Amino acid sequence: MPDFADTRTVLETHAVGPMQCNCSIFGCRNSRECIIVDPGGDADLILDRVTALGLHVRFVLITHAHFDHVIAARAIKNETGAKICIHPKDKWLYRIAFIQYRLFGVKGDSPPRPDWWLGEDDQIPIGRFHADVIHTPGHSPGSCCFHVAEEKLLFSGDTLFRRSVGQWTYPGGSFAALVQSILQKLFVLPDDTRVIPGHGAETTIGEERRLNPYLQPEKIAELQREEENKPGLFKQILSLLGGLLGLRGQNEE
């Protein structure tokens, strides 16, 4: 059994699943309650680490409903009874997870029914701590970040990366909304806030404010001009379905 006397919290992040999504386990050492953020696959690995750390999973937080962030959600809920939490504006993406799996050629269970439809400023309890929900649309309509203020810790999903930002050209994405989310909701956090993104290396708010090339004024203006020629949501969805039908035809040959 791990020693829970050293520090107040425990945090581990593992790259899981076919897209190497960062799945984080964050817990309170006093209560031994924890959250899991973005169960993107490798359920056995995640559950083994929770057991090794002596933690009990209360909530599974999904930053957004793209397939690579939900693959292990059902297995973890079945094993732990944890509540599944996601923003309602990603409901439609969540419900078509099976289509996303097919499009990207991966296997996965459909995620379970959410227990908590998250809203801006909701607070998720984690023993003596809590995570604040920050709704950050742009990568998807319901994208959220989770901020543990006492620990100066932000789980940013695919909204903000080290020296990059989330893809905004998927159905439901918007560069204008993404930039607004980052500048108005994330860059108001302290510079030394530790940022664990949905993929890749961690960073800090201060580093990204200074060094992120996508968030400099000239680049923002350039990408906003490009977005003006982007197809509407209806055409994007038709393209998505067309891709699915194309894959089905190839598999049947």
C-alpha positions, 0 to 999 in steps of 0.5 A: 500500500502506498504511503499517503503521508507525504503530500496532499494529492497524487497525480499520474498521467499515462498515454493510452489507447490508439491515439496516445491520449493522456489519461490522468488519475488525480486523487486526494491522499486523505480521502483516497478519492480520485477522478480519472480524466479522459479514459482513452483506452487501456482500461486494465492499465488505468484500473491497475494503477488506481488499485496500486495507488489505493484510490477509489474512483468517484468520477470519470471526467471527459474533456470532449466526446471524440472517440480517443477520449472515451474508449475505456469509459464503459469498462471503468464505470463497470468496474468502479461504479464511477459517475461519467461526466461530460458537457451536454453540447457534446451529446451528439458526438458522444452518441455516435462514438461507434461511427467515430470508431469505424471511421478511424478503424479502431475497436471500442465499446460505446460509452455509457450513459452520462451521470452528470451533464456538466455546466460552466463553474460546476465543481467536482468534489475530490476529497478535500479538493475540487475541480472547477469545470471551464467550458471551452468550446472550439475543438468541439462544442462541449469541450471542457477543461478542469481546474484544480485551483489549490494545486494550480493544475489544469487538465486542458483536454484538446483545447490547449497543447504545448505550443499548439492548440486543438484542431478546429476543422472537425465537425462542430469545431471553430477557431474563433471559439477556440481562441476566445476560450483560451484567451478569456478563460485559460490565460486568466489563470496564474502563469505557473498553472501546470497544464496537462493536455489531452496529448503530448507533453505538459506545459504551463499557462505562462509558457503558452501565453508567451510562446504558443505560435498559434496564439500570437495576434498575427497568426490568429488573424491569419487563421480567422481569415482561413476559417471564413471559407470553412464548410458549414456544420451540415456539409461537414457532417455529410462529409463525415458520413460519406467517409463512413460509407466509403470505409464500409464499401472498402470492407465489403470488397 
